[in-house]
Amino acid sequence: MSKEQRTGKRKPRSFEYKPQKLGYYIIYTDTKKTEENYIKGYRKSLPIEFQNKIEIQIEKEKTSNLIESCCEYLRKNPQYRSAWIIFDKDQVSNFNEIIYEAYSKGIQVAWSNPCIEIWFSGYFGKMQCIDSVTCCTNFSVLYKQKTGKKYDKGDEEIYSTLNTFGDEGMAIKYFKTKYCNSRRDKILPADQTCSSSMFLLIEEINSILK
């Protein structure tokens, strides 16, 4: 572990602000605090001018209602041109159907299979699991090893910690490769264990601001 990691020094972000390229984002996720805290932490890491262009809403009912809620928000707020939903496979039986319905309505999807902890693990390298329980257990061990901290699913500083002790670029590269290979082999998202498309959202926003 490097001196920077031991001291918990946060890695600085370097963005060249390009206001002409910034659009308004609406991001819907479910009631799981983990996803909410992560994406809010990511938003907080961005230039203040762009933070104000990312709206995060929480759907307190079923995961399948994310699309309906997002579409309703877009109808009432036409200035939001980029719409996303974030959710895990976990126990969602119609996982594929929700993803493809969202795409058909112009909504992008940042999904994780089996849970968002698999995406978090990418900041530290590869991790294998067979279900959400195993994924959370394995990630808790990995997180402790890398950060010296106990993993808390309700941690409001989860993004800051991952970005300090891990490597976001490595996570993006790893899951982008898995995602592209699975699409090439025509593997459906529900069958893409230990995968995540969260990189699509993070990479898109990062690329706009660089």
PyRosetta script that sets phi, psi and omega in degrees:
from pyrosetta import init, pose_from_sequence

init()
pose = pose_from_sequence("MSKEQRTGKRKPRSFEYKPQKLGYYIIYTDTKKTEENYIKGYRKSLPIEFQNKIEIQIEKEKTSNLIESCCEYLRKNPQYRSAWIIFDKDQVSNFNEIIYEAYSKGIQVAWSNPCIEIWFSGYFGKMQCIDSVTCCTNFSVLYKQKTGKKYDKGDEEIYSTLNTFGDEGMAIKYFKTKYCNSRRDKILPADQTCSSSMFLLIEEINSILK")
pose.set_psi(1, 132.5)
pose.set_omega(1, -177.1)
pose.set_phi(2, -74.5)
pose.set_psi(2, 166.6)
pose.set_omega(2, 178.2)
pose.set_phi(3, -60.2)
pose.set_psi(3, -39.5)
pose.set_omega(3, 179.6)
pose.set_phi(4, -60.7)
pose.set_psi(4, -41.9)
pose.set_omega(4, -179.9)
pose.set_phi(5, -68.8)
pose.set_psi(5, -40.3)
pose.set_omega(5, -179.0)
pose.set_phi(6, -63.1)
pose.set_psi(6, -36.6)
pose.set_omega(6, -178.0)
pose.set_phi(7, -86.4)
pose.set_psi(7, -7.1)
pose.set_omega(7, 178.0)
pose.set_phi(8, 70.9)
pose.set_psi(8, 27.8)
pose.set_omega(8, -179.7)
pose.set_phi(9, -73.3)
pose.set_psi(9, 124.5)
pose.set_omega(9, -176.6)
pose.set_phi(10, -72.7)
pose.set_psi(10, 137.0)
pose.set_omega(10, 179.1)
pose.set_phi(11, -72.5)
pose.set_psi(11, 127.4)
pose.set_omega(11, -178.2)
pose.set_phi(12, -71.0)
pose.set_psi(12, 145.7)
pose.set_omega(12, 174.4)
pose.set_phi(13, -95.0)
pose.set_psi(13, 140.3)
pose.set_omega(13, 178.1)
pose.set_phi(14, -120.9)
pose.set_psi(14, 106.1)
pose.set_omega(14, -179.3)
pose.set_phi(15, -122.8)
pose.set_psi(15, 139.7)
pose.set_omega(15, 170.9)
pose.set_phi(16, -96.9)
pose.set_psi(16, 111.8)
pose.set_omega(16, -173.5)
pose.set_phi(17, -69.5)
pose.set_psi(17, 124.2)
pose.set_omega(17, -179.9)
pose.set_phi(18, -126.1)
pose.set_psi(18, 81.3)
pose.set_omega(18, -173.8)
pose.set_phi(19, -57.9)
pose.set_psi(19, -28.2)
pose.set_omega(19, -178.0)
pose.set_phi(20, -68.4)
pose.set_psi(20, -16.3)
pose.set_omega(20, -177.8)
pose.set_phi(21, -100.9)
pose.set_psi(21, -6.7)
pose.set_omega(21, -174.0)
pose.set_phi(22, -84.7)
pose.set_psi(22, 127.5)
pose.set_omega(22, 175.4)
pose.set_phi(23, -112.0)
pose.set_psi(23, 175.6)
pose.set_omega(23, 178.4)
pose.set_phi(24, -92.0)
pose.set_psi(24, 132.2)
pose.set_omega(24, -178.9)
pose.set_phi(25, -110.1)
pose.set_psi(25, 135.9)
pose.set_omega(25, 168.6)
pose.set_phi(26, -116.5)
pose.set_psi(26, 125.1)
pose.set_omega(26, -177.7)
pose.set_phi(27, -122.5)
pose.set_psi(27, 120.3)
pose.set_omega(27, 178.1)
pose.set_phi(28, -107.2)
pose.set_psi(28, 135.9)
pose.set_omega(28, 172.1)
pose.set_phi(29, -138.2)
pose.set_psi(29, 173.5)
pose.set_omega(29, -177.9)
pose.set_phi(30, -88.6)
pose.set_psi(30, -165.0)
pose.set_omega(30, -171.4)
pose.set_phi(31, -79.9)
pose.set_psi(31, -1.5)
pose.set_omega(31, -179.7)
pose.set_phi(32, -68.1)
pose.set_psi(32, 119.9)
pose.set_omega(32, -176.9)
pose.set_phi(33, -61.0)
pose.set_psi(33, -28.7)
pose.set_omega(33, -175.7)
pose.set_phi(34, -59.6)
pose.set_psi(34, -51.3)
pose.set_omega(34, 179.3)
pose.set_phi(35, -64.0)
pose.set_psi(35, -43.2)
pose.set_omega(35, -179.0)
pose.set_phi(36, -61.3)
pose.set_psi(36, -47.1)
pose.set_omega(36, -178.3)
pose.set_phi(37, -65.7)
pose.set_psi(37, -38.6)
pose.set_omega(37, -179.7)
pose.set_phi(38, -63.7)
pose.set_psi(38, -50.7)
pose.set_omega(38, -174.5)
pose.set_phi(39, -71.5)
pose.set_psi(39, -31.7)
pose.set_omega(39, 175.5)
pose.set_phi(40, -68.1)
pose.set_psi(40, -37.2)
pose.set_omega(40, 177.0)
pose.set_phi(41, -66.1)
pose.set_psi(41, -38.9)
pose.set_omega(41, 177.4)
pose.set_phi(42, -63.2)
pose.set_psi(42, -45.7)
pose.set_omega(42, 178.5)
pose.set_phi(43, -58.5)
pose.set_psi(43, -41.3)
pose.set_omega(43, -179.5)
pose.set_phi(44, -63.0)
pose.set_psi(44, -25.9)
pose.set_omega(44, -177.8)
pose.set_phi(45, -79.5)
pose.set_psi(45, -10.6)
pose.set_omega(45, -176.0)
pose.set_phi(46, -88.2)
pose.set_psi(46, 163.6)
pose.set_omega(46, 175.4)
pose.set_phi(47, -54.6)
pose.set_psi(47, 141.8)
pose.set_omega(47, -174.4)
pose.set_phi(48, -56.3)
pose.set_psi(48, -33.2)
pose.set_omega(48, -179.4)
pose.set_phi(49, -63.1)
pose.set_psi(49, -29.9)
pose.set_omega(49, -178.9)
pose.set_phi(50, -91.2)
pose.set_psi(50, -27.5)
pose.set_omega(50, 177.6)
pose.set_phi(51, -55.1)
pose.set_psi(51, -38.3)
pose.set_omega(51, -177.7)
pose.set_phi(52, -71.8)
pose.set_psi(52, -8.0)
pose.set_omega(52, -180.0)
pose.set_phi(53, -103.8)
pose.set_psi(53, 6.6)
pose.set_omega(53, 178.0)
pose.set_phi(54, -116.6)
pose.set_psi(54, 113.3)
pose.set_omega(54, 178.7)
pose.set_phi(55, -102.2)
pose.set_psi(55, 130.5)
pose.set_omega(55, 179.8)
pose.set_phi(56, -115.9)
pose.set_psi(56, 124.2)
pose.set_omega(56, 179.5)
pose.set_phi(57, -119.2)
pose.set_psi(57, 148.8)
pose.set_omega(57, -178.8)
pose.set_phi(58, -113.1)
pose.set_psi(58, 125.6)
pose.set_omega(58, 176.5)
pose.set_phi(59, -92.1)
pose.set_psi(59, 117.0)
pose.set_omega(59, -172.7)
pose.set_phi(60, -91.0)
pose.set_psi(60, 3.8)
pose.set_omega(60, -179.4)
pose.set_phi(61, -111.3)
pose.set_psi(61, -136.7)
pose.set_omega(61, -176.4)
pose.set_phi(62, -76.6)
pose.set_psi(62, 152.7)
pose.set_omega(62, 177.5)
pose.set_phi(63, -58.2)
pose.set_psi(63, -36.5)
pose.set_omega(63, -178.6)
pose.set_phi(64, -63.9)
pose.set_psi(64, -16.8)
pose.set_omega(64, 179.8)
pose.set_phi(65, -83.5)
pose.set_psi(65, -6.0)
pose.set_omega(65, -178.9)
pose.set_phi(66, -57.8)
pose.set_psi(66, -43.3)
pose.set_omega(66, -177.1)
pose.set_phi(67, -65.2)
pose.set_psi(67, -48.3)
pose.set_omega(67, -179.6)
pose.set_phi(68, -59.7)
pose.set_psi(68, -44.7)
pose.set_omega(68, -179.5)
pose.set_phi(69, -64.2)
pose.set_psi(69, -40.6)
pose.set_omega(69, -179.8)
pose.set_phi(70, -65.6)
pose.set_psi(70, -44.0)
pose.set_omega(70, 179.4)
pose.set_phi(71, -63.2)
pose.set_psi(71, -40.1)
pose.set_omega(71, 179.1)
pose.set_phi(72, -64.5)
pose.set_psi(72, -40.4)
pose.set_omega(72, 178.4)
pose.set_phi(73, -63.2)
pose.set_psi(73, -41.9)
pose.set_omega(73, -179.5)
pose.set_phi(74, -65.0)
pose.set_psi(74, -36.2)
pose.set_omega(74, 178.6)
pose.set_phi(75, -64.5)
pose.set_psi(75, -36.6)
pose.set_omega(75, -177.8)
pose.set_phi(76, -85.7)
pose.set_psi(76, -19.3)
pose.set_omega(76, -176.7)
pose.set_phi(77, -132.5)
pose.set_psi(77, 74.7)
pose.set_omega(77, -174.3)
pose.set_phi(78, -64.5)
pose.set_psi(78, -11.5)
pose.set_omega(78, 179.1)
pose.set_phi(79, -71.4)
pose.set_psi(79, -16.9)
pose.set_omega(79, 178.7)
pose.set_phi(80, -83.9)
pose.set_psi(80, 111.3)
pose.set_omega(80, -174.4)
pose.set_phi(81, -100.2)
pose.set_psi(81, -20.9)
pose.set_omega(81, -179.0)
pose.set_phi(82, -116.3)
pose.set_psi(82, 115.2)
pose.set_omega(82, -176.0)
pose.set_phi(83, -115.1)
pose.set_psi(83, 136.2)
pose.set_omega(83, -178.9)
pose.set_phi(84, -136.8)
pose.set_psi(84, 150.4)
pose.set_omega(84, 167.5)
pose.set_phi(85, -123.4)
pose.set_psi(85, 146.2)
pose.set_omega(85, 179.4)
pose.set_phi(86, -123.2)
pose.set_psi(86, 125.2)
pose.set_omega(86, 175.6)
pose.set_phi(87, -160.8)
pose.set_psi(87, 163.9)
pose.set_omega(87, -179.5)
pose.set_phi(88, -102.5)
pose.set_psi(88, 158.6)
pose.set_omega(88, 173.1)
pose.set_phi(89, -70.2)
pose.set_psi(89, -57.9)
pose.set_omega(89, 177.5)
pose.set_phi(90, 39.9)
pose.set_psi(90, -113.2)
pose.set_omega(90, -179.5)
pose.set_phi(91, -103.3)
pose.set_psi(91, 16.4)
pose.set_omega(91, -178.8)
pose.set_phi(92, -77.2)
pose.set_psi(92, 111.6)
pose.set_omega(92, -174.5)
pose.set_phi(93, -76.1)
pose.set_psi(93, -31.7)
pose.set_omega(93, -178.4)
pose.set_phi(94, -102.5)
pose.set_psi(94, 42.4)
pose.set_omega(94, -176.5)
pose.set_phi(95, -54.7)
pose.set_psi(95, -53.2)
pose.set_omega(95, -179.6)
pose.set_phi(96, -61.4)
pose.set_psi(96, -42.9)
pose.set_omega(96, -177.2)
pose.set_phi(97, -61.5)
pose.set_psi(97, -41.2)
pose.set_omega(97, 179.5)
pose.set_phi(98, -63.7)
pose.set_psi(98, -43.5)
pose.set_omega(98, -179.4)
pose.set_phi(99, -61.1)
pose.set_psi(99, -48.5)
pose.set_omega(99, -176.0)
pose.set_phi(100, -74.1)
pose.set_psi(100, -29.3)
pose.set_omega(100, 174.4)
pose.set_phi(101, -66.2)
pose.set_psi(101, -41.2)
pose.set_omega(101, 178.6)
pose.set_phi(102, -60.1)
pose.set_psi(102, -48.1)
pose.set_omega(102, 179.3)
pose.set_phi(103, -58.2)
pose.set_psi(103, -40.2)
pose.set_omega(103, -178.0)
pose.set_phi(104, -65.2)
pose.set_psi(104, -20.5)
pose.set_omega(104, -179.9)
pose.set_phi(105, -105.8)
pose.set_psi(105, 13.9)
pose.set_omega(105, 175.9)
pose.set_phi(106, 79.8)
pose.set_psi(106, 18.1)
pose.set_omega(106, 179.7)
pose.set_phi(107, -105.7)
pose.set_psi(107, 130.2)
pose.set_omega(107, 178.2)
pose.set_phi(108, -84.4)
pose.set_psi(108, 157.5)
pose.set_omega(108, -174.5)
pose.set_phi(109, -128.6)
pose.set_psi(109, 128.5)
pose.set_omega(109, 172.3)
pose.set_phi(110, -110.5)
pose.set_psi(110, 92.8)
pose.set_omega(110, -176.0)
pose.set_phi(111, -105.8)
pose.set_psi(111, 159.6)
pose.set_omega(111, 175.3)
pose.set_phi(112, -135.0)
pose.set_psi(112, 139.2)
pose.set_omega(112, -179.6)
pose.set_phi(113, -130.2)
pose.set_psi(113, 111.4)
pose.set_omega(113, 12.2)
pose.set_phi(114, -92.0)
pose.set_psi(114, -21.9)
pose.set_omega(114, -177.3)
pose.set_phi(115, -152.3)
pose.set_psi(115, 169.1)
pose.set_omega(115, -174.0)
pose.set_phi(116, -65.4)
pose.set_psi(116, -19.6)
pose.set_omega(116, 177.9)
pose.set_phi(117, -62.2)
pose.set_psi(117, -23.6)
pose.set_omega(117, 177.4)
pose.set_phi(118, -68.5)
pose.set_psi(118, -35.7)
pose.set_omega(118, 174.9)
pose.set_phi(119, -66.7)
pose.set_psi(119, -43.4)
pose.set_omega(119, 178.4)
pose.set_phi(120, -57.5)
pose.set_psi(120, -39.3)
pose.set_omega(120, -176.6)
pose.set_phi(121, -61.5)
pose.set_psi(121, -27.9)
pose.set_omega(121, -179.4)
pose.set_phi(122, -61.5)
pose.set_psi(122, -22.5)
pose.set_omega(122, 177.4)
pose.set_phi(123, -67.6)
pose.set_psi(123, -20.0)
pose.set_omega(123, -177.8)
pose.set_phi(124, -114.1)
pose.set_psi(124, -8.0)
pose.set_omega(124, -177.7)
pose.set_phi(125, 130.7)
pose.set_psi(125, -156.8)
pose.set_omega(125, -177.7)
pose.set_phi(126, -87.1)
pose.set_psi(126, 150.3)
pose.set_omega(126, 175.6)
pose.set_phi(127, -150.4)
pose.set_psi(127, 137.5)
pose.set_omega(127, -179.7)
pose.set_phi(128, -108.6)
pose.set_psi(128, 148.4)
pose.set_omega(128, 175.9)
pose.set_phi(129, -161.2)
pose.set_psi(129, 165.7)
pose.set_omega(129, -178.7)
pose.set_phi(130, -114.6)
pose.set_psi(130, -18.5)
pose.set_omega(130, 178.9)
pose.set_phi(131, -156.3)
pose.set_psi(131, 177.4)
pose.set_omega(131, -175.4)
pose.set_phi(132, -66.1)
pose.set_psi(132, -34.9)
pose.set_omega(132, 179.5)
pose.set_phi(133, -65.1)
pose.set_psi(133, -47.9)
pose.set_omega(133, 178.0)
pose.set_phi(134, -62.9)
pose.set_psi(134, -39.6)
pose.set_omega(134, -179.5)
pose.set_phi(135, -61.0)
pose.set_psi(135, -47.8)
pose.set_omega(135, 179.9)
pose.set_phi(136, -64.7)
pose.set_psi(136, -40.1)
pose.set_omega(136, 179.8)
pose.set_phi(137, -65.0)
pose.set_psi(137, -48.3)
pose.set_omega(137, -180.0)
pose.set_phi(138, -64.2)
pose.set_psi(138, -38.9)
pose.set_omega(138, -179.7)
pose.set_phi(139, -68.7)
pose.set_psi(139, -36.2)
pose.set_omega(139, 178.4)
pose.set_phi(140, -58.7)
pose.set_psi(140, -40.9)
pose.set_omega(140, 178.3)
pose.set_phi(141, -66.7)
pose.set_psi(141, -46.4)
pose.set_omega(141, -179.8)
pose.set_phi(142, -62.0)
pose.set_psi(142, -43.3)
pose.set_omega(142, -179.2)
pose.set_phi(143, -61.6)
pose.set_psi(143, -43.0)
pose.set_omega(143, 178.4)
pose.set_phi(144, -63.0)
pose.set_psi(144, -42.4)
pose.set_omega(144, -180.0)
pose.set_phi(145, -63.4)
pose.set_psi(145, -40.8)
pose.set_omega(145, -174.2)
pose.set_phi(146, -84.3)
pose.set_psi(146, -31.8)
pose.set_omega(146, -174.2)
pose.set_phi(147, -112.2)
pose.set_psi(147, -19.4)
pose.set_omega(147, -175.4)
pose.set_phi(148, 78.4)
pose.set_psi(148, 7.2)
pose.set_omega(148, -178.0)
pose.set_phi(149, -113.5)
pose.set_psi(149, 154.8)
pose.set_omega(149, 174.4)
pose.set_phi(150, -81.2)
pose.set_psi(150, 134.5)
pose.set_omega(150, -179.1)
pose.set_phi(151, -75.0)
pose.set_psi(151, 131.1)
pose.set_omega(151, 179.1)
pose.set_phi(152, -127.9)
pose.set_psi(152, 118.2)
pose.set_omega(152, -177.2)
pose.set_phi(153, -61.4)
pose.set_psi(153, -21.2)
pose.set_omega(153, -179.7)
pose.set_phi(154, -98.2)
pose.set_psi(154, 12.3)
pose.set_omega(154, -177.8)
pose.set_phi(155, -67.1)
pose.set_psi(155, 117.4)
pose.set_omega(155, -178.9)
pose.set_phi(156, -73.2)
pose.set_psi(156, -14.1)
pose.set_omega(156, -179.0)
pose.set_phi(157, -103.8)
pose.set_psi(157, 19.6)
pose.set_omega(157, -174.8)
pose.set_phi(158, -59.7)
pose.set_psi(158, -41.6)
pose.set_omega(158, -179.2)
pose.set_phi(159, -65.5)
pose.set_psi(159, -44.3)
pose.set_omega(159, 180.0)
pose.set_phi(160, -59.2)
pose.set_psi(160, -41.5)
pose.set_omega(160, -179.5)
pose.set_phi(161, -67.6)
pose.set_psi(161, -45.1)
pose.set_omega(161, 178.6)
pose.set_phi(162, -60.6)
pose.set_psi(162, -41.9)
pose.set_omega(162, -177.8)
pose.set_phi(163, -72.4)
pose.set_psi(163, -26.1)
pose.set_omega(163, 179.3)
pose.set_phi(164, -77.8)
pose.set_psi(164, -48.0)
pose.set_omega(164, -173.7)
pose.set_phi(165, -96.5)
pose.set_psi(165, -14.2)
pose.set_omega(165, -177.9)
pose.set_phi(166, -116.7)
pose.set_psi(166, -166.2)
pose.set_omega(166, -175.1)
pose.set_phi(167, -132.0)
pose.set_psi(167, 104.5)
pose.set_omega(167, -178.3)
pose.set_phi(168, -64.0)
pose.set_psi(168, -38.5)
pose.set_omega(168, 179.0)
pose.set_phi(169, -61.0)
pose.set_psi(169, -37.7)
pose.set_omega(169, 178.5)
pose.set_phi(170, -66.5)
pose.set_psi(170, -40.9)
pose.set_omega(170, 178.4)
pose.set_phi(171, -62.0)
pose.set_psi(171, -44.9)
pose.set_omega(171, 179.3)
pose.set_phi(172, -61.0)
pose.set_psi(172, -47.5)
pose.set_omega(172, -178.1)
pose.set_phi(173, -62.7)
pose.set_psi(173, -44.5)
pose.set_omega(173, -177.7)
pose.set_phi(174, -63.1)
pose.set_psi(174, -50.4)
pose.set_omega(174, -176.2)
pose.set_phi(175, -75.8)
pose.set_psi(175, -26.6)
pose.set_omega(175, 175.0)
pose.set_phi(176, -65.0)
pose.set_psi(176, -41.7)
pose.set_omega(176, 178.1)
pose.set_phi(177, -62.8)
pose.set_psi(177, -46.3)
pose.set_omega(177, 179.6)
pose.set_phi(178, -61.8)
pose.set_psi(178, -42.6)
pose.set_omega(178, -178.2)
pose.set_phi(179, -63.5)
pose.set_psi(179, -47.2)
pose.set_omega(179, -179.7)
pose.set_phi(180, -64.6)
pose.set_psi(180, -40.4)
pose.set_omega(180, 178.2)
pose.set_phi(181, -64.1)
pose.set_psi(181, -40.0)
pose.set_omega(181, -179.6)
pose.set_phi(182, -67.9)
pose.set_psi(182, -39.5)
pose.set_omega(182, 177.1)
pose.set_phi(183, -64.7)
pose.set_psi(183, -40.0)
pose.set_omega(183, 178.1)
pose.set_phi(184, -62.0)
pose.set_psi(184, -39.5)
pose.set_omega(184, -178.2)
pose.set_phi(185, -88.8)
pose.set_psi(185, 4.8)
pose.set_omega(185, 177.3)
pose.set_phi(186, 58.7)
pose.set_psi(186, 42.7)
pose.set_omega(186, 176.5)
pose.set_phi(187, -91.7)
pose.set_psi(187, 125.0)
pose.set_omega(187, -178.2)
pose.set_phi(188, -69.6)
pose.set_psi(188, 151.0)
pose.set_omega(188, -178.5)
pose.set_phi(189, -52.1)
pose.set_psi(189, -39.1)
pose.set_omega(189, -178.9)
pose.set_phi(190, -63.6)
pose.set_psi(190, -22.1)
pose.set_omega(190, -179.4)
pose.set_phi(191, -100.4)
pose.set_psi(191, 1.6)
pose.set_omega(191, 179.8)
pose.set_phi(192, -92.4)
pose.set_psi(192, 71.6)
pose.set_omega(192, -178.4)
pose.set_phi(193, -63.6)
pose.set_psi(193, 145.0)
pose.set_omega(193, -179.1)
pose.set_phi(194, 60.8)
pose.set_psi(194, 42.2)
pose.set_omega(194, -179.4)
pose.set_phi(195, -133.5)
pose.set_psi(195, 164.1)
pose.set_omega(195, 178.5)
pose.set_phi(196, -158.1)
pose.set_psi(196, 144.8)
pose.set_omega(196, 173.9)
pose.set_phi(197, -106.1)
pose.set_psi(197, 14.1)
pose.set_omega(197, 178.5)
pose.set_phi(198, -57.7)
pose.set_psi(198, -28.6)
pose.set_omega(198, -179.7)
pose.set_phi(199, -59.6)
pose.set_psi(199, -28.6)
pose.set_omega(199, -179.0)
pose.set_phi(200, -60.0)
pose.set_psi(200, -43.5)
pose.set_omega(200, -179.9)
pose.set_phi(201, -71.3)
pose.set_psi(201, -48.5)
pose.set_omega(201, -177.4)
pose.set_phi(202, -65.0)
pose.set_psi(202, -44.0)
pose.set_omega(202, -179.4)
pose.set_phi(203, -65.3)
pose.set_psi(203, -38.7)
pose.set_omega(203, -179.2)
pose.set_phi(204, -62.6)
pose.set_psi(204, -48.8)
pose.set_omega(204, -178.8)
pose.set_phi(205, -67.0)
pose.set_psi(205, -42.8)
pose.set_omega(205, 179.0)
pose.set_phi(206, -58.6)
pose.set_psi(206, -42.0)
pose.set_omega(206, -176.5)
pose.set_phi(207, -67.6)
pose.set_psi(207, -31.7)
pose.set_omega(207, 178.5)
pose.set_phi(208, -66.0)
pose.set_psi(208, -37.4)
pose.set_omega(208, -173.3)
pose.set_phi(209, -90.3)
pose.set_psi(209, -6.8)
pose.set_omega(209, -177.8)
pose.set_phi(210, -83.5)
pose.dump_pdb("model.pdb")
